Amino acid sequence: MKFKLFITAVLVIVAFTGFQSVKVAEDPKVNWMTFEEAVEKSKTAKKKIFIDVYTDWCGWCKVMDKKTFSHEIVSTYLNENFYAVKLNAEQRENIIFRGKTYKFIPSGAKGYHELAASLLNGKLSYPSVVFLDEDFNMLQPLAGYQEPKFFDQVLKFIGEEHYKSTKWTDFQKSYVSPI
């Protein structure tokens, strides 16, 4: 029993300190933009929208930046097939979209941005990613950290519109990731 408690304590300490030591650095490989920039670009050249909903304090968000978004296959595919948006779920700046102003809502110790809450269907979990079609209609939110190999499958499933004709489980069985 003491051994199990010891192992649990060690794992908690390692996980906590490990996440804090990951540097927050925007990956220069992904052409990140703001939500407003994606809306503006989509007026002249339609693409699906990919939104990384994160917070500054989220350890798994930092790991996803470092491991998943920095993977060459993932970043190249994102840049070629999506407008990639970074959305801080706790940003304080208003975002105007489709005639509605989305604001920061103070809540608890920090708060949240209404657009993040709307995109995540009120389930504020970080990291989360959201896929929108070319007209900004919701395709799929996906919560949690995603490994590059799995994330490559998700990107191809949505980016190549397999979701329109194939079940996810069938696609997973047939798709072989290059990662």
N, CA and C of each residue as an Amber inpcrd file, in Angstrom:
protein
   537
   0.8200000  -1.1980000   0.0000000   0.0000000   0.0000000   0.0000000
   0.8640000   1.2620000   0.0000000   1.9210000   1.2560000   0.8400000
   2.8130000   2.4140000   0.8910000   3.5250000   2.5880000  -0.4440000
   3.8740000   1.4730000  -1.0700000   4.5540000   1.5260000  -2.3560000
   3.6670000   2.1710000  -3.4180000   2.3810000   1.8050000  -3.4340000
   1.4530000   2.3960000  -4.4040000   1.3180000   3.9020000  -4.1900000
   1.2310000   4.3250000  -2.9350000   1.1460000   5.7520000  -2.6330000
   2.4210000   6.4680000  -3.0780000   3.5580000   5.8470000  -2.8310000
   4.8330000   6.4320000  -3.2310000   4.9040000   6.6030000  -4.7460000
   4.5480000   5.5720000  -5.4890000   4.5770000   5.6310000  -6.9540000
   3.6160000   6.6990000  -7.4670000   2.4260000   6.7510000  -6.8900000
   1.4410000   7.7580000  -7.2890000   1.9840000   9.1580000  -7.0450000
   2.5850000   9.3790000  -5.8830000   3.1460000  10.6930000  -5.5440000
   4.2620000  11.0700000  -6.5160000   5.1200000  10.1270000  -6.8440000
   6.2160000  10.3920000  -7.7740000   5.6650000  10.7610000  -9.1530000
   4.6780000  10.0100000  -9.6180000   4.0910000  10.2920000 -10.9320000
   3.4390000  11.6740000 -10.9730000   2.7520000  12.0370000  -9.9120000
   2.1130000  13.3540000  -9.8530000   3.1730000  14.4510000  -9.8910000
   4.2400000  14.2960000  -9.1270000   5.3000000  15.3000000  -9.0820000
   5.9910000  15.4140000 -10.4340000   6.3180000  14.2840000 -11.0450000
   6.9790000  14.2970000 -12.3510000   6.0800000  14.9450000 -13.3980000
   4.8070000  14.5820000 -13.4180000   3.8860000  15.1530000 -14.3980000
   3.7630000  16.6530000 -14.2070000   3.6110000  17.0880000 -12.9550000
   3.4170000  18.5060000 -12.6870000   4.6540000  19.3150000 -13.0480000
   5.8270000  18.8870000 -12.6060000   7.0430000  19.6360000 -12.8950000
   7.4330000  19.5250000 -14.3540000   7.1440000  18.3930000 -14.9770000
   7.4470000  18.2230000 -16.3970000   6.6650000  19.1810000 -17.2610000
   5.3910000  19.3790000 -16.9420000   4.5670000  20.2750000 -17.7460000
   5.0110000  21.7150000 -17.5720000   5.4140000  22.0750000 -16.3680000
   5.8070000  23.4520000 -16.1400000   7.1060000  23.7950000 -16.8420000
   7.9640000  22.8010000 -17.0950000   9.2480000  23.0880000 -17.7070000
   9.1600000  23.1960000 -19.2280000   8.0330000  22.8110000 -19.8200000
   7.8890000  22.9180000 -21.2650000   7.7310000  24.3920000 -21.6230000
   8.5740000  24.8680000 -22.4920000   8.5280000  26.2720000 -22.8950000
   7.3350000  26.5250000 -23.8120000   6.6940000  27.6640000 -23.6130000
   5.5950000  28.0400000 -24.4910000   6.2100000  28.7840000 -25.6660000
   6.2340000  28.1390000 -26.7950000   6.7890000  28.7690000 -27.9880000
   5.8910000  28.4250000 -29.1630000   5.4710000  29.4420000 -29.8520000
   4.6680000  29.1960000 -31.0330000   5.5320000  28.4440000 -32.0320000
   5.0130000  27.4020000 -32.5900000   5.7550000  26.6210000 -33.5600000
   5.8180000  27.4000000 -34.8640000   7.0240000  27.7370000 -35.3060000
   7.1290000  28.5200000 -36.5330000   6.7290000  27.7400000 -37.7870000
   6.5960000  26.4280000 -37.6780000   6.2240000  25.6370000 -38.8460000
   4.7470000  25.8000000 -39.1990000   3.9000000  25.9440000 -38.2090000
   2.4720000  26.1330000 -38.4730000   2.2220000  27.6250000 -38.6650000
   1.4960000  27.9560000 -39.6980000   1.1710000  29.3610000 -39.9700000
  -0.0500000  29.7650000 -39.1430000   0.1650000  29.9450000 -37.8420000
  -0.9330000  30.2980000 -36.9470000  -1.4490000  31.6870000 -37.2670000
  -2.7450000  31.8590000 -37.0920000  -3.3590000  33.1690000 -37.2740000
  -4.4440000  33.3460000 -36.2180000  -4.9410000  34.5570000 -36.1360000
  -6.0400000  34.8170000 -35.2170000  -7.3480000  34.3850000 -35.8850000
  -8.3780000  34.2870000 -35.0910000  -9.6990000  33.9460000 -35.6310000
 -10.1250000  34.9920000 -36.6630000  -9.8970000  36.2590000 -36.3330000
 -10.2840000  37.3450000 -37.2360000  -9.5330000  37.2500000 -38.5690000
  -8.2490000  36.8970000 -38.5130000  -7.4740000  36.7440000 -39.7480000
  -8.0220000  35.6030000 -40.6080000  -8.4070000  34.5110000 -39.9770000
  -8.9760000  33.3780000 -40.7260000 -10.2890000  33.7720000 -41.3900000
 -11.1180000  34.5120000 -40.6810000 -12.3850000  34.9760000 -41.2550000
 -12.1010000  35.8620000 -42.4680000 -11.1520000  36.7600000 -42.3340000
 -10.8050000  37.6740000 -43.4280000 -10.2460000  36.9170000 -44.6300000
  -9.3190000  35.9760000 -44.3960000  -8.7360000  35.1990000 -45.5020000
  -9.7830000  34.3530000 -46.2110000 -10.7350000  33.8420000 -45.4490000
 -11.7440000  32.9690000 -46.0550000 -12.6840000  33.7250000 -47.0020000
 -12.6780000  35.0330000 -46.9280000 -13.5080000  35.8290000 -47.8380000
 -12.9950000  35.7380000 -49.2780000 -11.6940000  35.5210000 -49.4370000
 -11.1150000  35.4750000 -50.7860000 -10.6620000  34.0790000 -51.1940000
 -10.3100000  33.2420000 -50.2430000  -9.8560000  31.8780000 -50.5530000
 -10.4020000  30.9310000 -49.4900000 -11.3790000  30.1250000 -49.8700000
 -12.0410000  29.2270000 -48.9220000 -11.1360000  28.0570000 -48.5390000
 -11.0870000  27.7780000 -47.2410000 -10.4220000  26.6050000 -46.6820000
 -11.1710000  26.2430000 -45.4110000 -11.0240000  25.0080000 -45.0040000
 -11.5510000  24.6260000 -43.6940000 -10.7370000  25.3550000 -42.6290000
 -11.3380000  25.4820000 -41.4480000 -10.7040000  26.1790000 -40.3470000
 -10.3580000  25.1690000 -39.2590000  -9.1400000  25.2560000 -38.7670000
  -8.6950000  24.4300000 -37.6480000  -8.4020000  25.3840000 -36.4980000
  -8.9890000  25.1270000 -35.3360000  -8.7840000  26.0130000 -34.1880000
  -8.2110000  25.2180000 -33.0250000  -7.0600000  25.6680000 -32.5490000
  -6.4420000  25.1110000 -31.3470000  -6.8920000  25.9840000 -30.1850000
  -7.7610000  25.4550000 -29.3380000  -8.2630000  26.1840000 -28.1760000
  -7.3800000  25.7940000 -26.9900000  -6.6770000  26.7710000 -26.4460000
  -5.6780000  26.5090000 -25.4030000  -5.7710000  27.5490000 -24.2960000
  -4.9910000  27.3460000 -23.2520000  -4.7720000  28.3640000 -22.2250000
  -3.2720000  28.4200000 -21.9480000  -2.8280000  29.5190000 -21.3860000
  -1.4050000  29.6820000 -21.0740000  -0.9380000  28.7250000 -19.9790000
  -1.8330000  28.3090000 -19.0960000  -1.4430000  27.4650000 -17.9620000
  -1.5680000  25.9690000 -18.2670000  -2.0580000  25.6050000 -19.4130000
  -2.3460000  24.2090000 -19.7440000  -1.0790000  23.4530000 -20.1560000
  -0.6550000  22.5130000 -19.3290000   0.5390000  21.7200000 -19.6130000
   0.4230000  20.8860000 -20.8650000  -0.7200000  20.2130000 -21.0340000
  -0.8990000  19.3690000 -22.2180000  -0.9670000  20.1990000 -23.4990000
  -1.4330000  21.4460000 -23.3980000  -1.4370000  22.3390000 -24.5690000
  -0.0030000  22.5880000 -25.0290000   0.8830000  22.7890000 -24.0770000
   2.2920000  23.0370000 -24.3920000   2.9450000  21.7970000 -25.0010000
   2.5810000  20.6390000 -24.4780000   3.1170000  19.3960000 -25.0290000
   2.6190000  19.2030000 -26.4580000   1.3520000  19.5100000 -26.6970000
   0.7990000  19.3680000 -28.0430000   1.4940000  20.3360000 -29.0110000
   1.7730000  21.5600000 -28.5620000   2.5250000  22.5030000 -29.3970000
   3.8900000  21.9230000 -29.7490000   4.5540000  21.3960000 -28.7470000
   5.9300000  20.9260000 -28.9150000   6.0250000  19.6330000 -29.7180000
   5.1090000  18.7010000 -29.5000000   5.2290000  17.3800000 -30.1240000
   4.3410000  17.1840000 -31.3480000   3.1070000  17.6270000 -31.2770000
   2.1600000  17.3460000 -32.3570000   2.2170000  18.4060000 -33.4450000
   2.0280000  19.6670000 -33.0680000   1.9910000  20.7240000 -34.0670000
   3.3510000  20.9750000 -34.7030000   4.4270000  20.5720000 -34.0460000
   5.7530000  20.7700000 -34.6280000   6.1690000  19.6130000 -35.5370000
   5.3800000  18.5530000 -35.5650000   5.7080000  17.4280000 -36.4440000
   5.5490000  17.8910000 -37.8940000   6.5360000  17.6240000 -38.7080000
   6.5560000  18.1300000 -40.0850000   5.3340000  17.7110000 -40.9030000
   4.9140000  16.4700000 -40.7800000   3.7520000  16.0010000 -41.5500000
   2.4880000  16.7180000 -41.1020000   2.3260000  16.8770000 -39.8060000
   1.1460000  17.5590000 -39.2640000   1.1460000  19.0270000 -39.6660000
   2.2610000  19.7270000 -39.4440000   2.3010000  21.1650000 -39.7330000
   2.1400000  21.4390000 -41.2290000   2.7580000  20.6270000 -42.0610000
   2.6280000  20.8110000 -43.5100000   1.1760000  20.6280000 -43.9520000
   0.5230000  19.5760000 -43.4550000  -0.8650000  19.3300000 -43.8370000
  -1.7880000  20.4500000 -43.3400000  -1.5760000  20.8930000 -42.1100000
  -2.3810000  22.0040000 -41.5900000  -2.2350000  23.2300000 -42.4770000
  -0.9980000  23.5990000 -42.8050000  -0.7580000  24.7960000 -43.6110000
  -1.3730000  24.6980000 -45.0020000  -1.3500000  23.5230000 -45.5970000
  -1.8410000  23.3640000 -46.9600000  -3.3670000  23.2480000 -47.0450000
  -3.9970000  22.7480000 -45.9980000  -5.4210000  22.4080000 -46.0980000
  -6.3530000  23.1670000 -45.1610000  -5.8150000  23.9280000 -44.2330000
  -6.6390000  24.6210000 -43.2440000  -6.0840000  26.0250000 -43.0090000
  -6.9420000  26.9010000 -42.5020000  -6.4730000  28.1030000 -41.8390000
  -6.3320000  27.6890000 -40.3820000  -5.1170000  27.7250000 -39.8810000
  -4.8330000  27.2640000 -38.5150000  -4.9060000  28.4470000 -37.5550000
  -5.8030000  28.3370000 -36.5900000  -6.0700000  29.4150000 -35.6420000
  -5.6630000  28.9950000 -34.2390000  -4.9770000  29.8900000 -33.5350000
  -4.6920000  29.7190000 -32.1120000  -5.6860000  30.6040000 -31.3740000
  -6.4790000  30.0080000 -30.4930000  -7.4640000  30.7740000 -29.7310000
  -7.2410000  30.5470000 -28.2460000  -6.7620000  31.5790000 -27.5700000
  -6.5880000  31.5060000 -26.1240000  -7.9760000  31.5700000 -25.4890000
  -8.3570000  30.5200000 -24.8130000  -9.7000000  30.4210000 -24.2260000
  -9.9230000  31.4100000 -23.0920000  -8.8550000  32.1120000 -22.6940000
  -8.9790000  33.1060000 -21.6340000  -8.5850000  34.5060000 -22.1080000
  -8.5480000  34.6980000 -23.4090000  -8.1760000  36.0200000 -23.9200000
  -9.2360000  37.0370000 -23.5460000  -8.8210000  38.2560000 -23.3560000
  -9.7320000  39.3020000 -22.8990000 -10.2480000  40.1880000 -24.0310000
  -9.6680000  40.0510000 -25.2280000 -10.1050000  40.8690000 -26.3580000
 -11.4070000  40.3190000 -26.9370000 -12.3030000  41.2250000 -27.2890000
 -13.5570000  40.8370000 -27.9270000 -13.2850000  40.2970000 -29.3250000
 -14.1430000  39.3910000 -29.7770000 -14.1060000  38.9080000 -31.1460000
 -15.5100000  39.0710000 -31.7120000 -15.5870000  39.7570000 -32.8390000
 -16.8740000  39.9450000 -33.5000000 -16.9530000  38.9500000 -34.6440000
 -18.0070000  38.1390000 -34.6350000 -18.1770000  37.1200000 -35.6670000
 -19.6550000  36.9650000 -35.9690000 -19.9930000  37.0670000 -37.2410000
 -21.3780000  36.9460000 -37.7110000 -22.3320000  37.8660000 -36.9500000
 -21.8670000  39.0940000 -36.7240000 -22.7020000  40.1000000 -36.0860000
 -22.8170000  39.9890000 -34.5720000 -22.1310000  39.0380000 -33.9670000
 -22.1870000  38.8780000 -32.5110000 -20.8200000  39.1920000 -31.9220000
 -20.8100000  39.8700000 -30.7900000 -19.5680000  40.1670000 -30.0900000
 -19.3700000  39.1370000 -28.9840000 -18.2880000  38.3840000 -29.0910000
 -17.9190000  37.3840000 -28.0840000 -16.9250000  38.0380000 -27.1340000
 -17.1900000  37.8930000 -25.8360000 -16.4070000  38.6010000 -24.8260000
 -15.7900000  37.6420000 -23.8250000 -14.8680000  38.1830000 -23.0460000
 -14.2980000  37.4760000 -21.9180000 -15.3020000  37.5170000 -20.7790000
 -15.5210000  36.3670000 -20.1340000 -16.4510000  36.2770000 -19.0040000
 -15.6430000  35.9420000 -17.7500000 -15.5670000  36.8770000 -16.8010000
 -14.8680000  36.5520000 -15.5520000 -15.6230000  35.4380000 -14.8250000
 -14.8710000  34.4480000 -14.3740000 -15.4900000  33.3200000 -13.6820000
 -14.4140000  32.6050000 -12.8850000 -14.6710000  32.3860000 -11.6280000
 -13.6850000  31.7020000 -10.8000000 -12.3980000  32.5030000 -10.7260000
 -11.2730000  31.8060000 -10.7050000  -9.9760000  32.4660000 -10.5890000
  -9.5860000  33.2140000 -11.8580000 -10.0530000  32.7440000 -12.9990000
  -9.6330000  33.3600000 -14.2650000 -10.8360000  33.8150000 -15.0830000
 -11.4840000  32.9140000 -15.7490000 -12.5910000  33.2330000 -16.6280000
 -12.4160000  32.5180000 -17.9470000 -13.2690000  32.8450000 -18.9060000
 -13.2160000  32.1950000 -20.2100000 -13.7520000  33.1360000 -21.2730000
 -13.4090000  32.8440000 -22.5080000 -13.8990000  33.6350000 -23.6210000
 -15.1490000  32.9530000 -24.1790000 -16.1650000  33.7440000 -24.4760000
 -17.4270000  33.2020000 -24.9810000 -17.2600000  32.4270000 -26.2850000
 -16.3460000  32.8520000 -27.1570000 -16.1660000  32.1330000 -28.4160000
 -15.6130000  30.7420000 -28.1510000 -14.6660000  30.6310000 -27.2260000
 -14.1250000  29.3070000 -26.8740000 -15.2420000  28.4200000 -26.3310000
 -16.0540000  28.9610000 -25.4410000 -17.1590000  28.1900000 -24.8680000
 -18.1490000  27.7590000 -25.9480000 -18.4170000  28.6530000 -26.8860000
 -19.3470000  28.3230000 -27.9680000 -18.7760000  27.2180000 -28.8630000
 -17.5110000  27.3470000 -29.2360000 -16.8810000  26.3460000 -30.1050000
 -16.7870000  24.9750000 -29.4380000 -16.6510000  24.9730000 -28.1090000
 -16.5090000  23.7160000 -27.3710000 -17.8330000  23.2490000 -26.7670000
 -18.9160000  23.8160000 -27.2330000 -20.2470000  23.4370000 -26.7450000
 -20.3530000  23.5100000 -25.2250000 -19.7070000  24.5140000 -24.6530000
 -19.7580000  24.7330000 -23.2100000 -18.8780000  23.8120000 -22.3900000
 -18.1490000  22.9060000 -23.0270000 -17.2810000  21.9550000 -22.3200000
 -15.8420000  22.4530000 -22.4000000 -15.4720000  23.3120000 -21.4710000
 -14.1570000  23.9430000 -21.4850000 -13.1000000  22.9630000 -21.0020000
 -12.4280000  22.3450000 -21.9370000 -11.4010000  21.3420000 -21.6710000
 -10.2190000  21.6630000 -22.5720000  -9.0150000  21.6420000 -21.9970000
  -7.8430000  22.0410000 -22.7650000  -6.7540000  20.9790000 -22.6810000
  -6.0770000  20.7400000 -23.8000000  -6.3120000  21.3510000 -25.0880000
  -7.5550000  20.7600000 -25.7470000  -8.1350000  21.5090000 -26.6100000
  -9.2090000  21.0400000 -27.4900000  -8.9550000  21.6480000 -28.8540000
  -9.3330000  20.9200000 -29.8660000  -9.2480000  21.4550000 -31.2190000
 -10.6380000  21.4000000 -31.8300000 -10.8690000  22.2930000 -32.7650000
 -12.1780000  22.3840000 -33.3990000 -11.9630000  22.4890000 -34.9010000
 -12.7600000  21.7430000 -35.6310000 -12.7260000  21.7990000 -37.0910000
 -14.0110000  22.4440000 -37.5800000 -13.8610000  23.4520000 -38.4380000
 -14.9900000  24.1240000 -39.0540000 -14.8740000  23.9690000 -40.5690000
 -16.0080000  23.9350000 -41.2550000 -15.9450000  23.8670000 -42.7100000
 -15.6150000  25.2540000 -43.2760000 -15.6090000  25.3670000 -44.5880000
 -15.2310000  26.6070000 -45.2630000 -16.1760000  27.7680000 -44.9620000
 -17.3730000  27.4640000 -44.4890000 -18.3500000  28.4940000 -44.1430000
 -18.4820000  28.6790000 -42.6340000 -17.5100000  28.1960000 -41.8890000
 -17.4500000  28.3180000 -40.4350000 -18.5490000  27.5510000 -39.7070000
 -19.0450000  26.4840000 -40.3160000 -19.9910000  25.5990000 -39.6460000
 -19.2030000  24.5130000 -38.9160000 -19.6620000  24.1410000 -37.7510000
 -18.9770000  23.1430000 -36.9310000 -18.9370000  21.7880000 -37.6250000
 -17.7460000  21.2220000 -37.7100000 -17.5940000  19.8480000 -38.1760000
 -17.3780000  18.9330000 -36.9800000 -16.3640000  19.2850000 -36.1530000
 -16.0530000  18.4020000 -35.0320000 -15.1460000  19.0870000 -34.0150000
 -15.5380000  19.0950000 -32.7420000 -14.5850000  19.4500000 -31.6970000
 -13.9120000  18.1600000 -31.2160000 -12.6960000  18.2640000 -30.7520000
 -11.9600000  17.1060000 -30.2630000 -11.1730000  17.5340000 -29.0390000
 -11.5210000  16.9880000 -27.8880000 -10.8820000  17.3720000 -26.6330000
  -9.6920000  16.4720000 -26.3170000  -8.7020000  17.0540000 -25.6560000
  -7.5750000  16.2890000 -25.1400000  -6.3380000  16.3370000 -26.0150000
  -5.2460000  15.9360000 -25.4060000  -3.9690000  15.8590000 -26.1140000
  -4.0370000  14.7780000 -27.1840000  -3.4820000  15.0670000 -28.3520000
  -3.4790000  14.1160000 -29.4650000  -2.0430000  13.8730000 -29.9180000
  -1.6470000  12.6220000 -29.9720000  -0.3270000  12.2460000 -30.4920000
  -0.2800000  12.5350000 -31.9960000   0.9060000  12.8240000 -32.5420000
   1.0130000  13.1420000 -33.9760000   0.4200000  12.0780000 -34.8970000
   0.6710000  10.8130000 -34.6420000   0.1890000   9.7510000 -35.5350000
  -1.3430000   9.7160000 -35.5820000  -1.9800000   9.7630000 -34.4230000
  -3.4410000   9.7770000 -34.3760000  -3.9770000  11.0660000 -34.9910000
  -3.3350000  12.1770000 -34.6740000  -3.8010000  13.4670000 -35.1650000
  -3.7050000  13.5430000 -36.6870000  -2.6850000  12.9070000 -37.2630000
  -2.5650000  12.8330000 -38.7180000  -3.8010000  12.1620000 -39.3150000
  -4.2750000  11.1010000 -38.6750000  -5.4860000  10.4170000 -39.1500000
  -6.6900000  11.3580000 -39.1140000  -6.8260000  12.0720000 -38.0210000
  -7.9580000  13.0000000 -37.8750000  -7.8970000  14.0850000 -38.9490000
  -6.6990000  14.6600000 -39.1500000  -6.5490000  15.7060000 -40.1620000
  -6.9500000  15.2180000 -41.5430000  -6.5190000  14.0220000 -41.9140000
  -6.8340000  13.4820000 -43.2460000  -8.3240000  13.1440000 -43.3560000
  -8.8980000  12.6220000 -42.2790000 -10.3160000  12.2700000 -42.2810000
 -11.1740000  13.5070000 -42.5560000 -10.8310000  14.6140000 -41.9160000
 -11.6140000  15.8380000 -42.0980000 -11.1390000  16.6240000 -43.3100000
  -9.8290000  16.7790000 -43.4570000  -9.2860000  17.5790000 -44.5540000
  -9.6310000  17.0350000 -45.9290000  -9.6690000  15.7240000 -46.0600000
  -9.9810000  15.1030000 -47.3540000 -11.4560000  14.7000000 -47.4580000
 -12.2400000  15.1520000 -46.4990000 -13.6970000  14.9820000 -46.4690000
 -14.1650000  13.5270000 -46.4670000 -13.3590000  12.6560000 -45.8970000
 -13.7920000  11.2650000 -45.7410000 -15.0040000  11.1780000 -44.8160000
 -15.1500000  12.1410000 -43.9150000 -16.2690000  12.1490000 -42.9750000
 -17.6200000  12.1950000 -43.6840000 -17.6300000  12.6350000 -44.9230000
 -18.8890000  12.7260000 -45.6760000 -19.3860000  11.3710000 -46.1640000
 -18.4790000  10.4030000 -46.3190000 -18.8880000   9.1230000 -46.8940000
 -18.4160000   7.8930000 -46.1180000 -17.5760000   8.0880000 -45.1060000
 -16.9810000   6.9560000 -44.4120000 -17.1220000   7.1200000 -42.9020000
 -17.4230000   6.0540000 -42.2080000 -17.4490000   6.0800000 -40.7500000
 -16.0130000   6.1760000 -40.2430000 -15.8480000   6.8870000 -39.1270000
 -14.5230000   7.0630000 -38.5440000 -13.8380000   5.7210000 -38.2820000
 -14.5720000   4.7620000 -37.7350000 -13.9650000   3.4580000 -37.4150000
 -13.4920000   2.7430000 -38.6760000 -14.2280000   2.8750000 -39.7710000
 -13.8040000   2.2610000 -41.0360000 -12.5720000   2.9710000 -41.5970000
 -12.5570000   4.2860000 -41.4910000 -11.4040000   5.0480000 -41.9680000
 -10.1570000   4.6710000 -41.1740000 -10.2870000   4.5690000 -39.8640000
  -9.1450000   4.2000000 -39.0130000  -8.5550000   2.8570000 -39.4150000
  -9.4100000   1.9240000 -39.7740000  -8.9310000   0.6000000 -40.1670000
  -8.1680000   0.6250000 -41.4780000  -8.5650000   1.5220000 -42.3910000
  -7.9630000   1.5240000 -43.7290000  -6.8110000   2.5190000 -43.8920000
  -6.7730000   3.5840000 -43.0920000  -5.7460000   4.6000000 -43.2660000
  -4.4520000   4.2110000 -42.5610000  -3.3460000   4.3190000 -43.2750000
  -2.0240000   4.0510000 -42.7030000  -1.2890000   5.3810000 -42.6660000
  -1.0170000   5.8580000 -41.4800000  -0.3260000   7.1260000 -41.3150000
   1.1550000   6.9890000 -41.6730000   1.7200000   7.9870000 -42.3260000
   3.1570000   7.9560000 -42.6050000   4.0050000   8.2480000 -41.3650000
   3.3620000   8.5700000 -40.2820000   4.0970000   8.8810000 -39.0380000
   4.4010000   7.5890000 -38.2920000
